[in-house]
């Protein structure tokens, strides 16, 4: 059996990433010179959380389109975040934004509102052009074929701005693939440059996404 003190330390460690995201959402982001101050604020926020709040912050859950039920769940369980799938992009642009604002107001700790916007066949923004303004978004591969890395950056920056404007502050996209045989043989045969390009692409795109979707000074 794990001792209570050890359990509490485990929860505190697990909270580090979520607490940092919550801090970034709830306040302006300091520059690199103020990293210690940011860490102190995060530590202070965690220190003032109840055990129930700490546990709740570990959960990110899918939700229905029943706004009242979702707000109730956010309050009741102190959820760390929610993830929106294609079926959640309903209504007009204004009603969608207001719904997400209502979710944020229901949370005692700033809420991470996520989606999975990769472009191509995995594009939640394409689910409702009345909300996003477009019915289709290029995948990174399609964008690269169209105009190289410059086009990839243009596409992802535009998507990040759209997500941020709607009230979404966490994108599950930009994923690094680590493949084992025999899957790797198939992927390398069809896309010989994919594995080699992934690290440089992610290194370029991730900072652009973060700087667009999270508040800046």
C-alpha positions in Angstrom: 0.0 0.0 0.0 1.3 3.5 -0.9 1.5 5.8 2.1 -0.7 8.9 2.1 2.3 11.2 2.0 3.7 9.4 -1.0 0.3 9.5 -2.7 0.1 13.2 -2.3 3.6 13.7 -3.8 2.6 11.5 -6.8 -0.5 13.7 -7.3 1.6 16.9 -7.1 4.1 15.6 -9.6 1.3 14.6 -12.1 -0.2 18.0 -11.7 2.9 19.9 -12.9 2.0 19.9 -16.6 -1.7 20.7 -16.2 -1.0 23.4 -13.6 1.4 25.1 -15.9 -1.2 25.1 -18.8 -3.8 26.4 -16.4 -1.4 29.2 -15.3 -0.7 30.2 -18.9 -4.4 30.3 -19.7 -5.3 32.3 -16.6 -2.6 34.9 -16.8 -0.1 36.4 -19.2 3.0 34.5 -20.1 6.3 35.9 -18.7 9.5 35.9 -20.8 12.2 33.4 -20.3 14.0 35.6 -17.7 10.9 35.3 -15.4 10.7 31.5 -15.5 11.3 31.2 -11.7 8.4 33.6 -11.0 6.1 31.5 -13.2 7.2 28.3 -11.4 6.5 30.0 -8.1 3.0 31.0 -9.1 2.3 27.5 -10.3 3.6 26.1 -7.1 1.4 28.5 -5.1 -1.7 27.6 -7.1 -1.1 23.9 -6.6 -0.4 24.4 -2.9 -3.8 26.1 -2.5 -5.8 23.4 -4.2 -7.8 20.9 -2.3 -7.1 17.2 -2.8 -10.4 17.0 -4.8 -9.3 19.8 -7.1 -5.9 18.2 -7.6 -7.4 14.9 -8.6 -9.9 16.6 -10.9 -7.1 18.5 -12.7 -5.8 15.1 -13.9 -8.9 14.5 -16.0 -9.7 15.7 -19.5 -13.0 14.4 -20.7 -15.3 14.4 -23.7 -18.6 16.2 -23.3 -22.1 16.3 -24.7 -23.7 19.3 -26.3 -25.8 19.8 -23.2 -24.2 23.0 -21.9 -25.9 22.7 -18.5 -24.8 19.2 -17.9 -21.2 20.0 -19.0 -21.0 23.0 -16.7 -22.4 20.9 -13.8 -19.7 18.3 -14.4 -16.9 20.9 -14.6 -18.1 22.3 -11.2 -18.8 19.0 -9.6 -15.5 17.2 -10.5 -13.2 20.2 -10.8 -12.2 19.0 -14.3 -8.8 19.9 -15.6 -10.1 20.1 -19.1 -12.5 19.0 -21.8 -12.0 17.8 -25.4 -14.2 18.8 -28.2 -14.8 16.3 -31.1 -16.5 17.0 -34.4 -20.0 16.4 -33.0 -19.4 19.3 -30.5 -19.0 21.9 -33.2 -22.6 22.8 -33.5 -24.6 26.0 -33.8 -23.3 29.4 -35.0 -19.9 30.9 -34.4 -21.2 33.2 -31.7 -23.2 30.6 -29.9 -20.2 28.2 -29.9 -17.9 30.9 -28.5 -20.4 31.8 -25.8 -20.8 28.1 -24.9 -17.1 27.8 -24.3 -17.0 31.0 -22.3 -19.7 29.6 -20.1 -17.6 26.5 -19.5 -14.7 28.7 -18.5 -16.8 30.6 -16.1 -18.0 27.3 -14.5 -14.4 26.4 -13.6 -12.7 27.5 -10.4 -9.4 26.8 -12.0 -8.9 27.9 -15.7 -10.0 25.2 -17.9 -8.1 23.6 -20.8 -10.4 23.3 -23.8 -8.9 20.9 -26.3 -9.6 19.5 -29.8 -7.8 17.4 -32.3 -7.1 19.7 -35.3 -4.6 18.0 -37.6 -5.9 19.0 -41.0 -6.8 16.6 -43.8 -9.0 13.8 -42.7 -8.6 14.7 -39.0 -10.1 18.1 -38.9 -12.6 19.1 -36.3 -12.8 22.6 -37.6 -14.2 21.2 -40.9 -17.2 19.8 -39.0 -19.0 23.2 -39.2 -17.9 25.9 -41.6 -20.4 28.3 -39.9 -18.1 28.2 -36.8 -14.7 27.9 -38.4 -15.2 29.7 -41.7 -13.9 26.8 -43.8 -15.2 23.3 -44.7 -11.7 21.8 -45.3 -8.2 22.2 -44.0 -5.0 20.9 -45.6 -3.0 18.2 -43.8 0.7 19.0 -43.2 1.7 16.7 -46.1 -0.8 18.4 -48.4 0.4 21.8 -47.4 4.1 20.8 -47.8 3.4 19.5 -51.3 1.6 22.8 -52.2 4.3 25.2 -51.0 6.9 23.6 -48.7 7.5 24.5 -45.1 6.3 28.0 -45.7 2.9 26.8 -46.6 2.8 24.4 -43.7 3.5 27.3 -41.3 0.9 29.4 -43.0 -1.8 26.7 -42.6 -1.0 25.9 -39.0 -0.8 29.5 -37.9 -4.2 30.2 -39.5 -5.7 27.2 -37.7 -4.1 28.1 -34.4 -5.6 31.6 -34.7 -9.0 30.2 -35.4 -8.8 27.8 -32.4 -7.7 30.6 -30.1 -10.4 33.0 -31.3 -13.1 30.3 -30.6 -11.8 29.8 -27.1 -9.9 26.5 -27.7 -6.5 26.6 -26.0 -5.1 23.1 -26.4 -4.6 21.2 -29.7 -3.9 17.5 -29.7 -2.3 17.7 -33.1 1.4 17.9 -34.0 2.3 14.4 -33.1 5.6 12.6 -33.5 5.4 9.1 -34.8 7.6 6.3 -33.4 7.1 3.3 -35.5 8.4 -0.3 -35.0 8.8 -3.0 -37.6 6.9 -4.0 -39.7 4.8 -0.9 -39.7 7.9 1.3 -40.2 8.8 -0.6 -43.4 5.4 0.3 -45.0 5.5 3.9 -43.9 9.1 4.4 -45.1 8.4 2.8 -48.4 5.5 5.1 -49.1 6.8 8.3 -47.4 10.7 8.0 -47.5 11.2 11.5 -46.2 8.5 11.5 -43.5 10.5 10.1 -40.6 13.5 12.3 -41.4 11.5 15.5 -41.5 9.4 15.0 -38.4 11.7 16.4 -35.7 12.5 19.6 -37.7 8.8 20.1 -38.6 7.7 19.7 -35.0 10.5 22.0 -33.7 9.2 24.7 -36.0 5.5 24.3 -35.7 5.0 23.7 -31.9 6.4 27.1 -30.8 4.2 28.8 -33.5 1.1 27.0 -32.1 1.9 27.9 -28.5 2.6 31.5 -29.2 -0.7 31.8 -31.1 -3.0 29.8 -28.8 -1.7 30.9 -25.4 -1.9 34.5 -24.1 1.2 36.6 -24.6 2.6 39.7 -22.7 
